[in-house]
C-alpha cells in the first residue's frame, strides 16, 4: 500500500475551488451554468493572447499587447538581450495566468451573470455534481411559515418570542 504525502501529486484529498455563475434570464439557470476554477490558469500562462481571444476578453488581449510593446521598449532602452526579453515575457505570462480567471468572472458579471455558488471538488465535474446536489437539497426544504419570521419596524430583524 503506497503512502501519500500532503504535497504529493497523488493526493486524494486535494480539492479545487470553483465559482458557479448563472445567467438570471434563463428558465433553468443551472442548465447553462459556468464553473470557473480559482487560482492560476496554466493555459492562460502558456497561450496568453490566444486564451484571451478564445474567451473574448478583448480588453485583456489589448492589455497584453500594450504590456508586450512596453516590454519591447524596455529591452531596447536598457540594451537588454534575449535573456531580458525572455524574463519579461515569463513575468507577463505568469501575471496573466494569475489574473485570467478573475478577468473571466468580471466579464460575466458585466454581462449580468450572477455568482450562484462556490463549490469544491477534485475535478470540475465533481464540483458541478456537488453544486447540483446543493441546489436539489435547498429546493426540497420546506419553506418557513410567514408567521415564523416577522420583521420589527425599527430594526428589520426577526422578532423573537
C-alpha positions in Angstrom: 0.0 0.0 0.0 1.6 3.3 -1.1 1.7 6.2 1.2 0.5 9.6 0.0 2.1 12.8 1.2 0.2 16.0 1.7 2.2 17.6 -1.1 2.4 14.6 -3.4 0.8 14.5 -6.9 -1.5 11.7 -6.0 -3.1 13.3 -3.0 -6.6 12.0 -3.0 -7.7 14.8 -0.6 -6.7 17.7 -2.9 -9.7 19.8 -3.8 -10.1 22.6 -6.4 -12.4 25.5 -5.7 -14.8 26.7 -8.4 -17.2 29.6 -8.6 -20.5 28.9 -10.2 -22.1 31.6 -12.4 -25.6 31.5 -13.7 -27.5 33.8 -16.1 -30.6 35.1 -14.5 -32.6 35.3 -17.7 -32.6 31.5 -18.3 -35.7 29.5 -17.3 -33.4 26.9 -15.6 -30.3 28.9 -14.6 -28.3 25.8 -13.8 -28.6 24.5 -17.3 -26.1 27.0 -18.7 -24.1 27.5 -15.5 -20.4 28.2 -15.9 -17.8 26.9 -13.5 -14.6 28.9 -13.2 -11.7 27.5 -11.2 -10.0 29.6 -8.6 -6.2 30.2 -8.8 -3.6 30.0 -11.5 -4.7 29.2 -15.1 -1.9 27.3 -16.9 -3.4 27.7 -20.3 -3.6 31.5 -19.9 0.0 31.5 -18.9 1.2 29.3 -21.8 -1.0 30.8 -24.6 -1.9 34.3 -23.1 -3.1 36.1 -26.2 -4.9 33.1 -27.8 -6.5 32.3 -24.4 -7.8 35.9 -24.1 -9.2 35.8 -27.7 -10.8 32.4 -27.2 -12.7 33.7 -24.1 -13.5 37.0 -25.9 -11.6 39.1 -23.3 -10.9 41.9 -25.8 -9.6 44.3 -23.2 -7.4 41.6 -21.7 -5.9 41.0 -25.1 -5.3 44.7 -25.7 -3.7 44.9 -22.3 -1.4 42.0 -23.2 -0.4 43.8 -26.4 0.3 47.0 -24.5 2.4 45.2 -21.9 4.3 43.4 -24.7 5.1 46.6 -26.5 6.2 48.2 -23.2 8.5 45.2 -22.6 10.0 45.5 -26.0 10.7 49.2 -25.4 12.3 48.4 -22.0 14.5 45.8 -23.7 15.6 48.3 -26.3 16.0 51.1 -23.8 18.2 49.1 -21.4 20.1 47.3 -24.2 18.8 44.0 -22.8 19.4 40.9 -24.7 17.2 37.8 -25.3 17.5 36.9 -21.7 15.8 40.1 -20.6 13.2 39.7 -23.3 12.5 36.1 -22.1 12.4 37.2 -18.4 9.8 39.9 -19.2 7.7 37.6 -21.3 7.8 35.0 -18.5 6.7 37.5 -15.8 4.0 38.8 -18.1 2.7 35.2 -18.7 2.8 34.4 -15.0 0.9 37.6 -14.2 -1.7 36.9 -16.8 -2.1 33.3 -15.6 -2.7 34.6 -12.1 -5.5 37.1 -13.1 -7.0 35.3 -16.1 -9.9 33.6 -14.3 -10.7 36.8 -12.4 -11.0 38.6 -15.7 -13.5 36.0 -16.9 -15.5 36.4 -13.7 -15.6 40.2 -14.2 -16.7 39.8 -17.8 -19.5 37.5 -16.8 -20.6 39.9 -14.0 -20.6 42.8 -16.5 -22.9 40.7 -18.8 -25.4 40.1 -16.0 -24.3 36.7 -14.8 -24.7 36.1 -11.1 -22.4 34.3 -8.7 -24.6 31.4 -7.6 -22.3 29.3 -5.5 -18.7 28.4 -4.6 -18.0 24.7 -4.6 -15.0 22.4 -4.2 -14.2 19.2 -6.0 -11.4 17.1 -7.2 -12.5 17.7 -10.8 -14.8 20.2 -12.5 -17.4 17.5 -12.9 -17.2 16.6 -9.2 -17.7 20.3 -8.3 -20.6 20.5 -10.7 -22.2 17.4 -9.2 -21.8 18.9 -5.7 -23.4 22.2 -6.8 -26.4 20.3 -8.3 -26.8 18.3 -5.1 -26.8 21.5 -3.0 -29.4 23.0 -5.3 -31.6 19.9 -5.0 -31.3 19.9 -1.2 -32.2 23.7 -1.0 -35.2 23.3 -3.3 -36.5 20.3 -1.3 -36.6 22.2 2.0 -40.0 23.2 3.3 -40.2 27.0 3.5 -40.9 28.6 6.8 -44.4 29.8 7.5 -44.9 33.6 7.1 -45.7 34.0 10.8 -42.4 32.5 11.9 -40.3 35.4 10.6 -41.8 38.8 11.2 -39.6 41.9 11.0 -39.8 44.6 13.6 -40.4 48.1 12.2 -37.3 49.7 13.8 -34.6 47.2 13.0 -36.0 45.0 10.3 -34.7 41.9 12.2 -36.9 39.0 13.1 -38.8 39.3 16.3 -38.2 36.7 18.9 -40.8 35.4 21.4 
